Each structure stands twice: as C-alpha cells, then as structure tokens.
Amino acid sequence: MTRVLLTTTSFQDTPGPHHQQLKDAGFELVVARGPLPESEMLKLVGDIDAFLCGDDEITCAVIQKALPRLKVISKYGIGLDKVDVKSATEFKIPVTFCPGVNHTTLRARGFTDEKLEALEKSLAGAFDIKFVFNKWTLGADFLTGALKVPAEKLEDPSFELLPFLGFS
C-alpha cells in the first residue's frame, strides 16, 4: 500500500471528502500536524512513498533518509522555501505544488464529484498536475460544456486548463 505522510494542517482541517477519497484510492495516510522541523521529519520518514506537506523542513537529510521509497513531494499551497528542491532534483524526486487548487475552488468552477474523483485517480501516476487536467481525464464534453473551454483549445498542445481556469 502506498503510504503518504500528510502534515499540512490546512488540508487536514478543511472539511470535505478528500481524506476518504485518498484512502479509497489505496493510500495509507500517516498524519502528523505540521509544520514539522527537520528533527521530527527524520523520525517519520523511511517507509513513506509520498509527502503531502505544508511548511515542513524537507532537507537533504530528510530526502536521503526517505530513499529509496520516496517517489514524490507535493506541497499543499504555495512556496517551496522549506523544501530542498535541489536535493530532490538530484535524487530524481518530483516536487509539485498547486496553490489554491482544491475541492472547494474546483467545485466553484463547475467540477462535479465524479470529475474530482477522476482527477484524484489520475494524480497518483502523474508526473505533473497539468497532465491530469486534460480532455482524456475529464472528457471533451465536460471541458467545452461545464468549463466553457473553446473546442479548438482542446487540440492545442500548448493549452493548459489550470491557467485557463484562473490558477497560476
């Protein structure tokens, strides 16, 4: 089972089905209330596949101790100043973040529970979040209908849905 270290308190404290959806997708959540200093992170890593973090200190030492199992570091929110991106890159660990993209903001733009579930299932194997927000995951009818994406944009290889929806 894929183990996810969840430390971001804003994710933990936001109401919604997101915790159960992660469990239903086969993830085991290891929950700790962050932000955590390096010393606490070092105690928790080693048998963790992914970090879903807030402002925890993810240093080179934390990343090294998490290897070889660690596959991704995902920052919930903005800013990567507490993540040693250089070390993550050297160890070929993707670092992602997506400011403001959550169930609440996506629902406000027209996403249904069905589409949110499709996104969640696709995110587990995605290299970058932008490769999940597309016509193959969401369907062309949903994009052109509910989200009002012009049909010609769906064939444009440079088109990115998140900026179109107002996310940076």
Backbone bond lengths (Angstrom), bond angles and torsions (degrees), N, CA, C in turn:
res aa  C-N    CA-C-N  psi(-1)  N-CA   C-N-CA  omega(-1)  CA-C   N-CA-C  phi
1 M - - - 1.455 - - 1.529 108.78 -
2 T 1.300 116.04 139.08 1.459 122.35 178.82 1.521 109.42 -74.39
3 R 1.331 116.10 123.44 1.463 121.62 -178.78 1.524 109.70 -101.53
4 V 1.331 115.56 127.50 1.459 122.33 -178.64 1.519 108.67 -116.54
5 L 1.329 115.99 122.96 1.464 120.98 174.12 1.518 107.52 -83.65
6 L 1.318 116.35 114.12 1.456 123.29 -177.25 1.525 108.47 -108.18
7 T 1.335 116.44 111.12 1.464 120.06 -177.43 1.521 113.50 -118.40
8 T 1.316 117.96 -13.66 1.451 120.17 -176.14 1.526 110.62 -72.25
9 T 1.311 115.90 118.26 1.459 120.06 -177.19 1.525 111.61 -71.24
10 S 1.331 118.32 -29.93 1.464 118.91 179.23 1.524 110.31 -66.32
11 F 1.311 118.67 -37.55 1.466 121.99 175.26 1.527 109.51 -66.42
12 Q 1.328 115.92 -44.51 1.461 120.64 -178.91 1.525 111.90 -63.12
13 D 1.331 116.68 -37.47 1.459 121.49 -172.68 1.525 114.32 -92.09
14 T 1.332 118.41 -6.97 1.462 121.20 179.81 1.520 109.13 -82.65
15 P 1.340 116.80 123.33 1.468 118.76 179.02 1.522 111.19 -64.12
16 G 1.308 115.29 151.57 1.459 120.82 178.39 1.509 111.04 142.07
17 P 1.310 116.57 174.55 1.468 121.60 -173.84 1.531 113.96 -86.38
18 H 1.328 118.38 7.78 1.464 120.36 -169.50 1.531 114.31 -62.19
19 H 1.313 119.35 -34.60 1.468 119.87 178.83 1.530 110.65 -66.37
20 Q 1.315 116.35 -47.60 1.470 119.88 179.90 1.523 110.92 -64.28
21 Q 1.321 117.00 -35.78 1.462 119.86 179.70 1.520 111.09 -65.38
22 L 1.320 117.34 -37.80 1.465 119.82 175.82 1.524 110.01 -64.87
23 K 1.327 117.15 -42.63 1.464 120.59 178.26 1.525 110.72 -63.90
24 D 1.341 116.31 -43.68 1.462 120.46 179.54 1.522 111.95 -62.96
25 A 1.334 116.67 -27.75 1.467 121.10 178.28 1.528 111.49 -80.57
26 G 1.337 116.67 -1.00 1.461 119.86 176.16 1.513 115.38 98.87
27 F 1.320 117.13 12.31 1.457 120.20 179.12 1.523 110.52 -93.93
28 E 1.313 116.40 137.14 1.460 121.51 171.14 1.523 107.31 -95.69
29 L 1.322 117.09 121.36 1.462 121.13 -179.16 1.511 110.12 -91.71
30 V 1.325 114.83 126.74 1.457 122.40 171.91 1.520 104.68 -106.37
31 V 1.318 117.07 110.74 1.455 121.40 -169.76 1.526 111.25 -103.86
32 A 1.318 115.14 130.85 1.464 122.88 173.41 1.527 106.63 -140.39
33 R 1.315 117.49 144.53 1.468 120.63 -178.01 1.518 109.39 -89.19
34 G 1.321 114.45 113.67 1.454 121.00 178.85 1.503 111.68 -92.10
35 P 1.300 117.37 -174.24 1.467 125.58 0.83 1.524 111.93 -74.54
36 L 1.322 114.08 139.83 1.457 121.06 -176.52 1.521 111.55 -104.33
37 P 1.329 116.45 139.43 1.469 119.25 174.59 1.533 109.84 -74.67
38 E 1.304 115.83 166.36 1.454 121.11 179.89 1.528 112.13 -51.58
39 S 1.327 117.79 -42.62 1.472 121.39 -176.84 1.535 111.54 -59.28
40 E 1.327 117.89 -38.21 1.463 121.11 178.64 1.527 111.43 -75.61
41 M 1.328 116.38 -38.50 1.470 119.83 177.45 1.525 110.45 -60.18
42 L 1.328 116.60 -41.53 1.461 120.82 -179.40 1.525 112.06 -61.07
43 K 1.319 116.96 -30.85 1.467 120.81 178.38 1.528 112.13 -72.50
44 L 1.319 117.25 -26.00 1.463 121.47 -172.84 1.522 114.90 -95.73
45 V 1.321 117.59 -23.14 1.468 119.83 -173.28 1.521 111.12 -89.76
46 G 1.319 115.44 169.44 1.459 121.66 179.35 1.518 110.47 127.01
47 D 1.323 115.74 -42.75 1.462 119.60 177.84 1.529 110.38 -122.54
48 I 1.339 115.09 35.84 1.462 123.22 -178.61 1.532 108.66 -114.76
49 D 1.334 116.50 135.79 1.458 121.72 -179.57 1.522 113.36 -91.67
50 A 1.341 116.16 -27.61 1.464 119.92 -175.58 1.519 109.65 -150.52
51 F 1.333 115.40 148.29 1.458 121.63 172.39 1.519 107.72 -107.53
52 L 1.312 117.42 128.47 1.457 123.51 167.40 1.516 103.43 -114.46
53 C 1.327 114.79 96.96 1.466 119.86 -164.07 1.516 112.93 -120.04
54 G 1.311 112.99 165.19 1.454 121.68 172.79 1.514 108.22 -105.71
55 D 1.310 116.51 -111.94 1.464 121.05 -178.35 1.519 112.12 -106.02
56 D 1.311 116.84 39.53 1.449 122.25 178.87 1.523 110.35 -74.72
57 E 1.327 115.94 153.17 1.469 120.67 178.37 1.526 108.72 -82.06
58 I 1.312 115.18 102.06 1.463 121.22 178.31 1.514 106.71 -106.34
59 T 1.308 113.68 90.35 1.461 122.80 -174.84 1.525 110.19 -94.17
60 C 1.309 115.24 176.26 1.462 120.68 175.61 1.528 110.23 -57.82
61 A 1.326 117.39 -41.09 1.466 120.98 179.97 1.528 111.45 -62.86
62 V 1.320 117.05 -40.25 1.466 121.28 178.73 1.528 109.76 -65.15
63 I 1.312 116.38 -45.50 1.467 120.76 -179.55 1.530 110.23 -62.90
64 Q 1.328 116.86 -45.52 1.465 120.32 -179.68 1.529 111.63 -61.02
65 K 1.340 116.45 -41.94 1.464 119.02 -179.90 1.529 110.92 -67.77
66 A 1.320 117.15 -28.63 1.466 121.54 -178.90 1.527 112.98 -76.89
67 L 1.315 116.89 -16.70 1.464 121.15 -179.39 1.520 110.46 -76.73
68 P 1.295 119.17 152.27 1.464 127.88 5.16 1.532 113.20 -90.82
69 R 1.318 116.06 1.97 1.474 119.45 -172.34 1.535 113.76 -74.36
70 L 1.327 117.93 -34.16 1.464 121.23 -175.63 1.531 111.07 -61.29
71 K 1.343 115.82 129.74 1.469 121.07 -178.47 1.519 113.60 -116.54
72 V 1.342 118.88 -22.47 1.464 120.68 -177.82 1.526 109.91 -160.06
73 I 1.327 114.47 147.42 1.458 122.35 171.42 1.520 105.72 -118.31
74 S 1.325 116.10 120.12 1.451 120.31 -179.42 1.521 109.48 -119.41
75 K 1.316 115.18 116.76 1.465 121.67 -179.65 1.510 108.60 -88.00
76 Y 1.332 116.23 123.38 1.455 122.01 177.06 1.516 107.05 -88.21
77 G 1.309 116.66 104.94 1.455 121.36 -177.38 1.515 110.52 117.41
78 I 1.304 114.87 -155.96 1.459 119.81 -175.82 1.524 110.69 -113.33
79 G 1.312 115.10 160.59 1.457 121.49 175.04 1.509 112.91 83.79
80 L 1.311 115.05 132.10 1.458 121.49 179.61 1.526 111.67 -119.13
81 D 1.330 116.75 21.37 1.462 119.93 -174.01 1.530 113.38 -65.74
82 K 1.323 119.43 -18.05 1.474 121.61 178.89 1.529 112.20 -97.57
83 V 1.329 116.44 -1.47 1.465 121.27 -179.44 1.529 108.55 -106.16
84 D 1.319 116.28 128.63 1.460 120.46 175.80 1.533 107.94 -78.47
85 V 1.330 114.21 83.54 1.465 121.18 -176.18 1.531 110.40 -62.92
86 K 1.310 117.34 -36.92 1.475 120.72 179.93 1.528 110.33 -59.95
87 S 1.323 116.65 -47.08 1.470 119.74 179.14 1.523 111.05 -65.74
88 A 1.322 117.06 -42.70 1.464 119.99 178.54 1.527 110.22 -58.05
89 T 1.322 116.00 -43.23 1.464 120.84 179.49 1.525 110.79 -63.88
90 E 1.327 116.36 -43.26 1.472 120.12 178.86 1.524 111.89 -60.27
91 F 1.334 116.34 -34.90 1.465 120.74 -179.57 1.531 112.51 -93.06
92 K 1.349 115.80 8.79 1.467 122.88 177.19 1.533 113.00 60.06
93 I 1.338 114.77 38.95 1.462 121.86 175.85 1.523 107.32 -103.04
94 P 1.328 119.00 115.03 1.472 120.28 178.38 1.534 110.64 -64.20
95 V 1.322 114.85 141.48 1.457 121.68 175.42 1.522 106.49 -118.50
96 T 1.318 116.36 121.57 1.453 120.75 -178.52 1.519 110.00 -122.02
97 F 1.305 115.23 157.11 1.460 120.54 169.85 1.510 107.51 -155.64
98 C 1.284 115.16 154.99 1.457 119.50 -178.59 1.519 108.94 -148.42
99 P 1.312 116.94 89.02 1.462 120.07 -177.04 1.523 112.26 -65.21
100 G 1.303 115.70 126.96 1.449 120.82 172.56 1.512 116.44 79.68
101 V 1.311 118.94 -4.98 1.457 120.01 -179.98 1.532 107.45 -91.75
102 N 1.324 115.64 111.14 1.447 121.29 178.58 1.526 108.58 -152.43
103 H 1.308 116.89 178.47 1.470 120.52 -177.36 1.525 111.97 -56.29
104 T 1.310 116.27 -43.02 1.468 119.88 -176.71 1.521 111.38 -63.73
105 T 1.326 117.22 -48.72 1.463 119.84 -177.33 1.527 111.62 -70.67
106 L 1.327 117.25 -33.26 1.464 119.59 177.81 1.529 111.21 -71.27
107 R 1.320 117.06 -40.42 1.473 119.32 176.46 1.529 110.65 -61.25
108 A 1.324 116.49 -39.27 1.466 120.29 179.88 1.528 111.55 -62.93
109 R 1.322 117.54 -21.64 1.463 121.91 179.12 1.523 112.82 -97.06
110 G 1.345 117.56 1.69 1.450 120.31 174.15 1.518 116.41 113.33
111 F 1.336 118.34 2.96 1.456 120.61 -179.68 1.523 110.55 -74.31
112 T 1.314 116.14 137.28 1.462 122.77 177.75 1.528 108.91 -95.64
113 D 1.326 116.46 168.86 1.466 120.14 175.78 1.519 111.02 -58.66
114 E 1.336 116.53 -38.67 1.461 121.05 179.31 1.532 111.14 -60.84
115 K 1.338 117.10 -43.71 1.467 120.57 -178.97 1.526 110.88 -72.01
116 L 1.322 117.45 -36.06 1.466 120.36 176.49 1.525 110.56 -63.56
117 E 1.325 116.71 -39.29 1.459 120.45 177.73 1.533 111.18 -65.76
118 A 1.321 116.96 -39.96 1.471 120.88 177.46 1.526 110.28 -61.50
119 L 1.328 116.76 -41.86 1.464 120.57 178.18 1.527 110.90 -62.68
120 E 1.319 116.41 -46.47 1.463 120.61 -177.92 1.517 111.97 -60.85
121 K 1.315 116.77 -41.39 1.464 120.32 179.37 1.529 110.73 -64.85
122 S 1.316 117.01 -37.16 1.464 121.10 -178.32 1.525 112.73 -77.31
123 L 1.321 117.34 -28.08 1.465 120.67 -176.98 1.524 112.90 -62.51
124 A 1.324 117.04 -33.22 1.463 120.40 -176.16 1.522 112.60 -57.11
125 G 1.322 118.02 -35.14 1.448 120.68 -178.15 1.513 114.98 -105.63
126 A 1.327 116.50 10.92 1.467 120.13 -174.70 1.518 112.12 -88.34
127 F 1.317 115.85 140.48 1.457 121.67 173.98 1.518 110.66 -75.20
128 D 1.323 116.72 -36.36 1.458 122.79 -177.45 1.516 107.68 -145.01
129 I 1.320 116.86 141.06 1.465 121.60 -176.76 1.529 112.18 -57.87
130 K 1.325 117.92 -31.25 1.468 119.45 -177.98 1.524 112.16 -65.08
131 F 1.333 117.46 -21.38 1.453 120.33 179.19 1.526 112.47 -81.50
132 V 1.310 118.01 -4.04 1.458 122.82 177.51 1.528 110.70 -98.11
133 F 1.310 116.34 -33.54 1.465 121.48 -179.76 1.526 108.97 -83.57
134 N 1.338 116.14 80.40 1.461 120.49 -175.21 1.524 110.94 -150.94
135 K 1.321 115.31 177.06 1.471 120.88 -177.10 1.525 112.61 -68.13
136 W 1.316 118.37 -25.99 1.450 120.53 -179.30 1.520 111.31 -74.25
137 T 1.309 117.31 -35.59 1.462 121.21 178.43 1.526 111.68 -81.02
138 L 1.328 116.05 -42.96 1.462 120.77 -171.02 1.528 114.36 -100.24
139 G 1.311 117.32 -21.09 1.462 120.91 -178.54 1.521 111.75 90.76
140 A 1.315 115.66 136.11 1.468 121.68 -178.52 1.522 111.83 -61.98
141 D 1.336 117.42 -39.09 1.469 119.94 -179.16 1.526 111.76 -62.04
142 F 1.323 116.73 -41.30 1.462 120.43 178.51 1.530 110.72 -64.68
143 L 1.329 116.15 -43.96 1.465 120.02 -178.15 1.527 111.78 -63.96
144 T 1.338 117.04 -46.61 1.469 119.61 -177.99 1.525 111.97 -77.60
145 G 1.327 117.01 -27.94 1.461 120.92 -179.13 1.523 112.50 -85.59
146 A 1.307 115.81 -77.86 1.467 121.39 -174.52 1.527 113.02 -64.18
147 L 1.338 116.50 -38.50 1.471 119.46 -175.67 1.525 113.77 -97.21
148 K 1.332 117.00 -6.10 1.476 122.51 175.44 1.528 113.47 60.86
149 V 1.330 116.44 35.92 1.463 120.63 175.85 1.523 107.10 -80.16
150 P 1.336 118.67 126.69 1.465 119.77 176.24 1.536 110.61 -58.08
151 A 1.317 116.98 135.00 1.467 121.92 -175.43 1.522 112.91 -54.08
152 E 1.354 117.14 -37.46 1.472 118.86 -178.80 1.528 112.28 -65.37
153 K 1.321 117.46 -25.30 1.475 120.76 178.15 1.526 111.33 -65.41
154 L 1.328 116.94 -30.12 1.455 120.54 -177.75 1.522 112.53 -65.80
155 E 1.317 117.02 -21.49 1.460 121.25 178.79 1.526 112.50 -98.15
156 D 1.308 117.42 -2.49 1.465 122.77 -179.40 1.531 108.92 -86.09
157 P 1.342 118.05 113.53 1.470 120.18 -177.43 1.532 113.72 -63.21
158 S 1.317 118.11 -18.43 1.465 119.89 179.67 1.535 112.50 -91.27
159 F 1.339 117.08 -4.49 1.468 120.46 -178.67 1.524 110.96 -70.62
160 E 1.341 115.14 132.94 1.453 121.61 175.53 1.525 108.55 -124.88
161 L 1.304 116.01 126.67 1.458 121.66 -174.97 1.523 113.14 -68.40
162 L 1.324 118.12 -42.22 1.471 119.24 -176.29 1.528 112.61 -59.04
163 P 1.331 120.42 -48.54 1.472 118.66 175.34 1.523 112.74 -61.36
164 F 1.334 117.21 -36.53 1.462 121.17 177.65 1.538 110.38 -58.69
165 L 1.331 115.79 -36.21 1.465 121.23 -179.49 1.529 113.15 -82.60
166 G 1.321 116.33 -2.60 1.467 119.93 177.29 1.513 114.86 100.32
167 F 1.336 117.81 7.93 1.454 120.75 176.16 1.524 109.06 -93.69
168 S 1.320 115.77 142.18 1.479 118.42 179.85 1.503 112.09 -97.22
